[in-house]
Every structure is written in structure tokens, then in C-alpha cells.
């Protein structure tokens, strides 16, 4: 397999999951502005959407969209326990968290990356994002990870997007359960490896 990534982008979640499950996977860095791969190729030939992640599977098929990649990795290596089995309530909870992080947290950061957005609109976006992080903080009370005591793929996704808070002077210490979760995630060998491989440790 080959993962096309940009350092620290949402593709980091897929990278973490690949490391957690011990997949043999090569990496290729993408310049998201130029839409080129590290070898100078046109990234849109890999993913016409023009953004990461893109995962080329062993059979040559390409899978895009982080949530789809995370669930596929969990399904093809069930022994890694990246997610509970399909059809169970536990798996539905994993999907619930993946959906929430995608639509409410990942996209919640979107306005903050826009340099043309007014300060008032950025403040409103931070307020909404803070409400979402407060919800997550409450959900993490008494738990090591989002679904309980065991790591699952939404944890990789949450860690990835919550790292972006530092770019916008959002101090995660305001949410102590979330801050402790981030520390636990940073201590995981697979997370350390992914951060090192992306040059952002």
C-alpha cells in the first residue's frame, strides 16, 4: 500500500491507523497547493479531488476520504482491533464518533484557515468549535479513549484535528480530559512513529 499525505493534515489519522495495525505501507508527500507529489507527479491523477489522504491498496485500487480509509483498515485487519466488528453497537459508536469529528470538528476548523475571514467570523467559529470540544471533553470523562479503555480509529482522527488548535491559539488545557487524551495519544508508539515519519514530532 501507499499513503499519499501532507504533514500534519487529516491524512495523519490514516497514517496513525496504518502504524497501529502494522501495515506495510510506503509514504509519498503531497504539495497540496501545487497538487504535486514528491516525485513531481500530478496528484490529481491519483485523487481528482486534489486533497489527502489517498491510499493506494495492494491491488492497485485507490481509496480516498479519511473516514472511509479508517474503516477499511479496521475491516481488513480485524485482529488489530482498530474498531469493533461491523453490525455491532460498538461499531456504530465508532461510526458515530467518526461522523461527529468529520462534520463538527474537522470542518469546524475550516473557517479558521481562511485568511480572508473577518476577526468577528473567526471568533464565532472558535466559539462553535469550543462548544464541540467541550462536548468531547465531557464524553472523555472517566475514559482513556472515545469509546472506552481501548484505542479505536476515531481516536486517531480526533488527535489529528485537535492538534490544529495550537495553530489558532486555542489552548486545549481549557478541556482537561481532552488535554489528557492528547498526552496519552502522543505516548503511543504508533503515534510517535507517524509523527516522526511526517517530520512533525
Secondary structure, 3 states (H helix, E strand, C coil): CEEEECCCCCHHHHHHHHHHHCCCCEEEEEECCCCEECCCCEHHHCCCCCCCCEEECCCCCEEECHHHHHHHHHHHCHHHCCCCCCCCHHHHHHHHHHHHHHHHHHHHHHHHHCCCCCHHHHHHHHHHHHHHHHHHHHHCCCCCECCECCCCHHHHHHHHHHHHHHHHCCCHHHCHHHHHHHHHHHHCHHHHHHHHHCCCC
